[in-house]
Amino acid sequence: MDGKDVLVNSEAVLLPTLSAYLRKKLVREAPSAQRTAFHALRPPPISVEDYLKRILKYNATCSQANFVAAVVYMERSGVPITVYTVHRLLISAVLISNKFYEDRFYNNKFFAKMGGLLLEELNFLEREMLELLKYNLLISEQQFEFQQAEIMATILCSDAPDAADGRRALLEAGVDVVELVRLRNRLHTCIEGEQADLGAMLVQCAQ
């Protein structure tokens, strides 16, 4: 298996891999950093993985591909992904991707209850996200494939303890590591003109 579609075809792979990816993307924020609508007053008590589990459990209309699209939107928004913003960014981006890509979806009231927010808060966050994205919600096939490969390849080469479950899930799913990293590199070269260190990724994955 080359791993191209395993992220959107296996919930067992999606949960640990995507949650570990988002945790790895977290940045430290200085106290003086500018706050946004996505900043909570304090880090939510629920982990990113449990938040993802909650969304998957209660939202039957949300495909796993919606989560990949949501990560694209989170990155595009330009809002720093921190312990204060990750949950609000995630629920807003999943809501938008669900509405944009699915024929059937739950309304904002349902999403607000599921995400632990007031309806007025979620409505505001949705508008803020759309404005940050300049209402550009289209994701090319190449960019979507790159985001999948980026999520998986990042976890494969991560030495963070919380990435172990994601790596294990990918390997148990039969992902061909070499082909996955080559795919990620190929798409990355097309999109940003850079190429990852294949050797370093493979060495880390083997550990």
TORKOL-4160 file (C-alpha; in steps of 0.2 Angstrom, whole numbers, padded with zeros to 4 digits, m for minus):
207
<pt num="1" X="0000" Y="0000" Z="0000"/>
<pt num="2" X="0007" Y="0017" Z="m0005"/>
<pt num="3" X="m0002" Y="0026" Z="0009"/>
<pt num="4" X="m0010" Y="0039" Z="m0003"/>
<pt num="5" X="m0028" Y="0036" Z="0004"/>
<pt num="6" X="m0025" Y="0027" Z="0020"/>
<pt num="7" X="m0028" Y="0043" Z="0030"/>
<pt num="8" X="m0046" Y="0045" Z="0024"/>
<pt num="9" X="m0050" Y="0027" Z="0023"/>
<pt num="10" X="m0046" Y="0022" Z="0040"/>
<pt num="11" X="m0052" Y="0030" Z="0056"/>
<pt num="12" X="m0039" Y="0019" Z="0066"/>
<pt num="13" X="m0026" Y="0028" Z="0056"/>
<pt num="14" X="m0034" Y="0046" Z="0056"/>
<pt num="15" X="m0036" Y="0048" Z="0075"/>
<pt num="16" X="m0019" Y="0045" Z="0081"/>
<pt num="17" X="m0010" Y="0052" Z="0066"/>
<pt num="18" X="m0020" Y="0068" Z="0064"/>
<pt num="19" X="m0020" Y="0072" Z="0083"/>
<pt num="20" X="m0001" Y="0069" Z="0084"/>
<pt num="21" X="0002" Y="0080" Z="0069"/>
<pt num="22" X="m0008" Y="0094" Z="0076"/>
<pt num="23" X="0001" Y="0092" Z="0093"/>
<pt num="24" X="0018" Y="0093" Z="0083"/>
<pt num="25" X="0012" Y="0109" Z="0075"/>
<pt num="26" X="0008" Y="0118" Z="0091"/>
<pt num="27" X="0019" Y="0133" Z="0094"/>
<pt num="28" X="0024" Y="0142" Z="0110"/>
<pt num="29" X="0016" Y="0159" Z="0111"/>
<pt num="30" X="0023" Y="0174" Z="0120"/>
<pt num="31" X="0012" Y="0182" Z="0133"/>
<pt num="32" X="0012" Y="0198" Z="0122"/>
<pt num="33" X="0007" Y="0189" Z="0106"/>
<pt num="34" X="m0009" Y="0197" Z="0098"/>
<pt num="35" X="m0024" Y="0187" Z="0102"/>
<pt num="36" X="m0037" Y="0182" Z="0090"/>
<pt num="37" X="m0055" Y="0177" Z="0090"/>
<pt num="38" X="m0049" Y="0159" Z="0091"/>
<pt num="39" X="m0039" Y="0161" Z="0107"/>
<pt num="40" X="m0047" Y="0153" Z="0122"/>
<pt num="41" X="m0044" Y="0161" Z="0139"/>
<pt num="42" X="m0036" Y="0145" Z="0145"/>
<pt num="43" X="m0031" Y="0129" Z="0136"/>
<pt num="44" X="m0047" Y="0117" Z="0135"/>
<pt num="45" X="m0046" Y="0102" Z="0147"/>
<pt num="46" X="m0050" Y="0090" Z="0133"/>
<pt num="47" X="m0035" Y="0084" Z="0122"/>
<pt num="48" X="m0034" Y="0086" Z="0104"/>
<pt num="49" X="m0037" Y="0067" Z="0101"/>
<pt num="50" X="m0052" Y="0066" Z="0112"/>
<pt num="51" X="m0059" Y="0082" Z="0103"/>
<pt num="52" X="m0057" Y="0073" Z="0086"/>
<pt num="53" X="m0065" Y="0057" Z="0093"/>
<pt num="54" X="m0080" Y="0067" Z="0099"/>
<pt num="55" X="m0082" Y="0075" Z="0082"/>
<pt num="56" X="m0081" Y="0058" Z="0073"/>
<pt num="57" X="m0092" Y="0050" Z="0086"/>
<pt num="58" X="m0107" Y="0062" Z="0085"/>
<pt num="59" X="m0106" Y="0069" Z="0067"/>
<pt num="60" X="m0111" Y="0055" Z="0055"/>
<pt num="61" X="m0111" Y="0067" Z="0041"/>
<pt num="62" X="m0092" Y="0072" Z="0043"/>
<pt num="63" X="m0081" Y="0062" Z="0032"/>
<pt num="64" X="m0063" Y="0058" Z="0036"/>
<pt num="65" X="m0058" Y="0068" Z="0021"/>
<pt num="66" X="m0066" Y="0083" Z="0029"/>
<pt num="67" X="m0053" Y="0083" Z="0042"/>
<pt num="68" X="m0039" Y="0084" Z="0030"/>
<pt num="69" X="m0047" Y="0099" Z="0021"/>
<pt num="70" X="m0049" Y="0106" Z="0039"/>
<pt num="71" X="m0031" Y="0106" Z="0041"/>
<pt num="72" X="m0028" Y="0115" Z="0025"/>
<pt num="73" X="m0040" Y="0128" Z="0031"/>
<pt num="74" X="m0031" Y="0129" Z="0048"/>
<pt num="75" X="m0014" Y="0132" Z="0039"/>
<pt num="76" X="m0021" Y="0144" Z="0026"/>
<pt num="77" X="m0029" Y="0155" Z="0040"/>
<pt num="78" X="m0012" Y="0161" Z="0046"/>
<pt num="79" X="m0018" Y="0159" Z="0065"/>
<pt num="80" X="m0004" Y="0152" Z="0075"/>
<pt num="81" X="m0009" Y="0134" Z="0081"/>
<pt num="82" X="m0007" Y="0134" Z="0100"/>
<pt num="83" X="m0014" Y="0126" Z="0115"/>
<pt num="84" X="m0026" Y="0141" Z="0116"/>
<pt num="85" X="m0032" Y="0141" Z="0098"/>
<pt num="86" X="m0031" Y="0123" Z="0091"/>
<pt num="87" X="m0048" Y="0117" Z="0097"/>
<pt num="88" X="m0057" Y="0132" Z="0090"/>
<pt num="89" X="m0048" Y="0132" Z="0074"/>
<pt num="90" X="m0052" Y="0114" Z="0072"/>
<pt num="91" X="m0070" Y="0115" Z="0075"/>
<pt num="92" X="m0072" Y="0130" Z="0064"/>
<pt num="93" X="m0062" Y="0122" Z="0050"/>
<pt num="94" X="m0071" Y="0105" Z="0051"/>
<pt num="95" X="m0088" Y="0114" Z="0051"/>
<pt num="96" X="m0083" Y="0124" Z="0035"/>
<pt num="97" X="m0076" Y="0109" Z="0026"/>
<pt num="98" X="m0091" Y="0099" Z="0031"/>
<pt num="99" X="m0103" Y="0112" Z="0024"/>
<pt num="100" X="m0093" Y="0114" Z="0008"/>
<pt num="101" X="m0089" Y="0097" Z="0003"/>
<pt num="102" X="m0104" Y="0086" Z="0009"/>
<pt num="103" X="m0122" Y="0086" Z="0003"/>
<pt num="104" X="m0129" Y="0083" Z="0020"/>
<pt num="105" X="m0122" Y="0091" Z="0036"/>
<pt num="106" X="m0128" Y="0096" Z="0054"/>
<pt num="107" X="m0132" Y="0114" Z="0057"/>
<pt num="108" X="m0121" Y="0126" Z="0068"/>
<pt num="109" X="m0132" Y="0123" Z="0083"/>
<pt num="110" X="m0127" Y="0105" Z="0083"/>
<pt num="111" X="m0108" Y="0109" Z="0080"/>
<pt num="112" X="m0108" Y="0121" Z="0094"/>
<pt num="113" X="m0115" Y="0109" Z="0106"/>
<pt num="114" X="m0103" Y="0095" Z="0100"/>
<pt num="115" X="m0088" Y="0107" Z="0101"/>
<pt num="116" X="m0092" Y="0114" Z="0118"/>
<pt num="117" X="m0096" Y="0132" Z="0112"/>
<pt num="118" X="m0110" Y="0144" Z="0113"/>
<pt num="119" X="m0119" Y="0145" Z="0096"/>
<pt num="120" X="m0115" Y="0164" Z="0095"/>
<pt num="121" X="m0097" Y="0160" Z="0097"/>
<pt num="122" X="m0096" Y="0147" Z="0084"/>
<pt num="123" X="m0106" Y="0158" Z="0071"/>
<pt num="124" X="m0093" Y="0172" Z="0074"/>
<pt num="125" X="m0078" Y="0160" Z="0073"/>
<pt num="126" X="m0085" Y="0153" Z="0056"/>
<pt num="127" X="m0087" Y="0171" Z="0049"/>
<pt num="128" X="m0069" Y="0175" Z="0055"/>
<pt num="129" X="m0062" Y="0159" Z="0047"/>
<pt num="130" X="m0071" Y="0162" Z="0031"/>
<pt num="131" X="m0064" Y="0180" Z="0030"/>
<pt num="132" X="m0046" Y="0174" Z="0034"/>
<pt num="133" X="m0048" Y="0162" Z="0020"/>
<pt num="134" X="m0055" Y="0176" Z="0009"/>
<pt num="135" X="m0069" Y="0163" Z="0005"/>
<pt num="136" X="m0057" Y="0153" Z="m0005"/>
<pt num="137" X="m0062" Y="0135" Z="0000"/>
<pt num="138" X="m0057" Y="0126" Z="m0015"/>
<pt num="139" X="m0043" Y="0113" Z="m0012"/>
<pt num="140" X="m0034" Y="0106" Z="m0028"/>
<pt num="141" X="m0032" Y="0087" Z="m0029"/>
<pt num="142" X="m0013" Y="0089" Z="m0028"/>
<pt num="143" X="m0014" Y="0100" Z="m0013"/>
<pt num="144" X="m0026" Y="0088" Z="m0004"/>
<pt num="145" X="m0014" Y="0073" Z="m0008"/>
<pt num="146" X="0000" Y="0083" Z="m0002"/>
<pt num="147" X="m0008" Y="0087" Z="0015"/>
<pt num="148" X="m0012" Y="0069" Z="0018"/>
<pt num="149" X="0006" Y="0064" Z="0014"/>
<pt num="150" X="0013" Y="0078" Z="0024"/>
<pt num="151" X="0002" Y="0073" Z="0039"/>
<pt num="152" X="0008" Y="0055" Z="0038"/>
<pt num="153" X="0026" Y="0059" Z="0033"/>
<pt num="154" X="0028" Y="0071" Z="0048"/>
<pt num="155" X="0023" Y="0058" Z="0060"/>
<pt num="156" X="0034" Y="0045" Z="0052"/>
<pt num="157" X="0049" Y="0056" Z="0055"/>
<pt num="158" X="0044" Y="0063" Z="0072"/>
<pt num="159" X="0053" Y="0058" Z="0088"/>
<pt num="160" X="0040" Y="0064" Z="0099"/>
<pt num="161" X="0033" Y="0051" Z="0111"/>
<pt num="162" X="0015" Y="0055" Z="0107"/>
<pt num="163" X="0018" Y="0052" Z="0088"/>
<pt num="164" X="0021" Y="0033" Z="0092"/>
<pt num="165" X="0003" Y="0028" Z="0090"/>
<pt num="166" X="0001" Y="0037" Z="0073"/>
<pt num="167" X="0017" Y="0028" Z="0067"/>
<pt num="168" X="0011" Y="0011" Z="0073"/>
<pt num="169" X="m0006" Y="0014" Z="0065"/>
<pt num="170" X="0001" Y="0018" Z="0048"/>
<pt num="171" X="0013" Y="0003" Z="0048"/>
<pt num="172" X="m0001" Y="m0009" Z="0054"/>
<pt num="173" X="m0011" Y="m0002" Z="0039"/>
<pt num="174" X="0003" Y="m0008" Z="0028"/>
<pt num="175" X="0009" Y="0009" Z="0022"/>
<pt num="176" X="0024" Y="0008" Z="0011"/>
<pt num="177" X="0035" Y="0020" Z="0020"/>
<pt num="178" X="0047" Y="0023" Z="0005"/>
<pt num="179" X="0033" Y="0027" Z="m0007"/>
<pt num="180" X="0024" Y="0038" Z="0005"/>
<pt num="181" X="0039" Y="0049" Z="0008"/>
<pt num="182" X="0043" Y="0050" Z="m0010"/>
<pt num="183" X="0025" Y="0055" Z="m0014"/>
<pt num="184" X="0026" Y="0068" Z="0000"/>
<pt num="185" X="0042" Y="0075" Z="m0008"/>
<pt num="186" X="0036" Y="0075" Z="m0025"/>
<pt num="187" X="0020" Y="0085" Z="m0021"/>
<pt num="188" X="0030" Y="0096" Z="m0009"/>
<pt num="189" X="0042" Y="0100" Z="m0023"/>
<pt num="190" X="0028" Y="0104" Z="m0035"/>
<pt num="191" X="0019" Y="0115" Z="m0022"/>
<pt num="192" X="0033" Y="0124" Z="m0013"/>
<pt num="193" X="0049" Y="0119" Z="m0022"/>
<pt num="194" X="0057" Y="0110" Z="m0007"/>
<pt num="195" X="0061" Y="0092" Z="m0004"/>
<pt num="196" X="0062" Y="0083" Z="0012"/>
<pt num="197" X="0076" Y="0073" Z="0018"/>
<pt num="198" X="0071" Y="0055" Z="0013"/>
<pt num="199" X="0085" Y="0047" Z="0022"/>
<pt num="200" X="0082" Y="0055" Z="0038"/>
<pt num="201" X="0063" Y="0051" Z="0038"/>
<pt num="202" X="0067" Y="0033" Z="0034"/>
<pt num="203" X="0080" Y="0031" Z="0048"/>
<pt num="204" X="0068" Y="0039" Z="0061"/>
<pt num="205" X="0054" Y="0028" Z="0055"/>
<pt num="206" X="0064" Y="0013" Z="0057"/>
<pt num="207" X="0068" Y="0017" Z="0076"/>
